[in-house]
Structures are given as structure tokens and as C-alpha cells.
Amino acid sequence: MNTGIRIILDSVSRRACPAAGRWPRALAALPLVVAALLIAHPRPAGAESDEYQSPEDFVRTAFPDADPAARALWLRAGLRDDAAELLGRAPAPRIRYWQAGSRTAWILDEIGKDRPITAGVVVDGGAIADVRVLVFRESRGWEVKHAFFTDQFHDARLTADHDLDQAIDGITGATLSVRAMKKMARLALLLDAHAQGRSADLATRSP
């Protein structure tokens, strides 16, 4: 892992106390989370980048009636292996998220064709409540930002095989972006199950 990223994430962990529940503390970690993503995926000259929603706004809209706590989930042993199999690559050792009761919000990054797509995923009670594209950096496949696509994820759950329990229609010309969005949705559900102590439920869930 890049040393700079590790330093940033360690700093975030120290600043965001798991017991904190107030908005200033919960949102204070966001600039460092964004900085870590930028270091991990520097933008080359000429690359396009469109921000549709800031991380701060996403977290606020994810919890309209609550003050979430900023937390960190360590990916150890079985969880790390499951995440690696889902993504097709090694995951980050620790992932930031926000939680209020049964509701969690995740800001994740996944490569489309050449550049990362940053998405926000909200999970409530083990089902997806919202999916949004926050930043899109590719020249093609931007259609995944639209509600006609993201609304398909609503109420989706994770099966025992770590797949979504409902079909997601693709978009012509945006195959790789669609694949990246599906990976992030599945990862958010997997992480939520472990964060909420419900990972054992996945083993008995039918595909």
C-alpha cells in the first residue's frame, strides 16, 4: 500500500472516534478520505472529471434525520478474502464509513475502464437504500449517474454467493462502468453485513 495513503488513513482513524455521533466530528474525516483517493488514483493530463455531489453532501443526504458516527472497518481474514474475490483485486486494509442505527453509508472507488468511479452507497437493514455516482473520471459510461440506472439497486440484498439478489440492466456503451457500480454495491452490502454483525446471515441466504 502506498505509504502516503497509509499515513492519511491512519490520521483519519485517529481523528474520527467511533463513539462520536455529532456532525462536525463525523464530517471532519471527509477531506482526508478524498485526499487518500486522489493519491491512490492521480488524474493524468487531459483526463475528464465530473463531480456530481460532494462527499459531505452525500453523507448529509444519507442521514437526513440523524447524526452519523464516522467509523472504520478493518478488512481482516475472511472478510479481506471475500472482498478480494468480489473485486478481483486486493482491497484496502481499512475502509471508512458512517453509521446511525441500522443505516450505513460508504464512499467507494472502483476502476471503470481506465479511471476510478467514486460512488456513494447507503445500506439500511441489509438492503441498499441509495446509490449515487459522486465523481466520474472517464470519457465514456457516464450514463450510470442517472436515476434510471441507479434506482435499480434499491432494496437489493447480497446472496450467499456475494451477488445481488436482483438483476441490474446494463447500458449500451457503458459496460465497464456498469460493472464497476455493481461491484461497489456488492462490496457495500458485504461490508455493512460485517459492520452490523450480520455476516453469518449471508451464509444461509438463497441466491
N, C-alpha and C positions, 0 to 999 in steps of 0.2 A: 504494500500500500504506500502511496506517495507520502513522504514524511510531512509535507506541508498540510495535507489533508488530515493526517492523524493528529497533528498539533491543533488544528482548528476544531476537530470533533471533540478532542479532549477538553478544550476550552469551553465548548458548548455544554458538555456534560457537567462541568463544574459550576457553570453559571445557572443552569436550569435545574432547580431542586425538584425531585419527583413529587415532593409534598406540596409544592407551590400550586396555588389554584387561581391566582389573580392574573388578569390580562397583561399588565406590564411585564411580569416575570415570564409568562408563557410566550409572549411575542419577542422578548429580548433576544432569544436564541436565533430568530429567523435570519438576520443579516449574516451570521456566521454559517448557517446552513447553506444559504445561497452562495457564499464565498467558497465553501467547500466544493459545491457543484461546479463552479466556474473553474476552479483549479483542476478538477478531475477532467473537465471537458472544455479546454480553451477553445475559443471561437477563431477559426482561421480567417485570413483576409478574404473578403468577398462573400463570406457565409451570411445567409439571411437569418434573422432572428426576430420573432414577433412575440411580445409579451401580451397575453390576453387578460391576465389577472395576476396581481402581485401575491406572493405567499402570505403576506399579512392580511390582505383582503380575503383570501381563500379561507384562512383559519377563522376569521371573524364570521364569515357566512356559514361555515361548517357548524358553528356553535352559536346560533342566534340568541339562545336563552340560557346560556351557561358560560362560566369562566373556566376554560380547559386548563389542565395541568400539562406542562411540557415535560415529556419523558424520553427515555432512550431504551431501546430494546437491543440487548446483545444477542447476536446470532451464534449460538453455541451448538456443538454436536449435531443432533438430528435436525434441528431447525436450519442450521447452516447447509447441511447436505440437501435438504428438501428445497431450499431456496435456490441453491446452485443448479439442481436438476430442472427446476421450473424456468430459470433464466437462461440456462445454457452457458453460464459463466460463474465465476466466484462472486458472491455478494459482498457488500460492505460488512465489516465485522459488527457494526452498530448502526442502528437506524433511528432517527428522531421521529417522534410522533406526538400528537396532542390527544388528550383524553378527558372526557367528562361522563362519568357513569358508564353505560354500555356503548357509548359512541366514541369512535376514534377517527383521527384524520391523519393522513400520510401524504407527504410530498416526496415523490419518487422520480427517478431518472432512468430512461431506457433508450438505447440507440434505435432509431428508425432504420434508415439506410446508412447514413454516414455520421449524422449528428444526433445528440440526445434530445429526446422529448421530455419535458418536465410536466408531470401531471399531479393533480391533487385527487385523492380518493378518500371518501368518507364511508366508514363502515359503522352500522348500528345494529346491535343484536345479531351479529354474524352475517348480515346481508349488506350489500352495497346500497348506500343511500344517495350517493352523488359521485360523479366522475367529471373532472374538468381538465382541459388542457391549459396549463398555465403559461408555458413558453414553448414555442415551436421554432426549430432552427434549420429545417430542411427546405429545399426549393419545391418539393412535391409532397403530397399526402396531407396537406393542411386541412383537408375536409373533416378529419377526425375531431376537430374542435367543435363542430356543430352539434346541436342538441339531438338531431335526428339519428346521430350515431351514438353519442354518449348516453342517451336515455335508455338504450338497450341494456345497459349494465344495471339499471335499477332493480333491486331485490334479488340480484344474483348471489348465489352462495357457492362455497367451494365443496367439491365432491371428495371422496376418499382418495381419488387419483389426482387431486390438486388441480382439477379442471373446473371451469364454470358449469353450473347446472342448467344453464340456458344458452341457447345459440346466439351468437353475435354475428350479424350480417356484415360482410366485408364491403369495401368501397373500391370500385374500379380505379386503378392507378394509385391506390394508397395502401397496397397490401402490406408493406413493411411497417407503415405507421399503425395500421390496424393491429398487426401482430404485437407491436410494442405496447399498445394500450391494453391489450388483453393480458399480456404478461404482468403489467403493473397492477391491473385489477386483481389478478390471481394472487400476486405477491402480497397486496394489501390485506386480502382476506386471510391468507396464511399467517401473516404477522399479527393480525388482530386476534386470531384464534389463540396464539401463544401469549399475547399480551393480556388477554382476558382469562387465561387459564382454561380455554375450551378446546385445546388441541386434540384431546382424546376423542372428542365428538366426531372429528373428521374421519377417524378410522372406521366408524360404523355408518357413515353417510353414503347412500347409494348414488352412483353416477347418474 
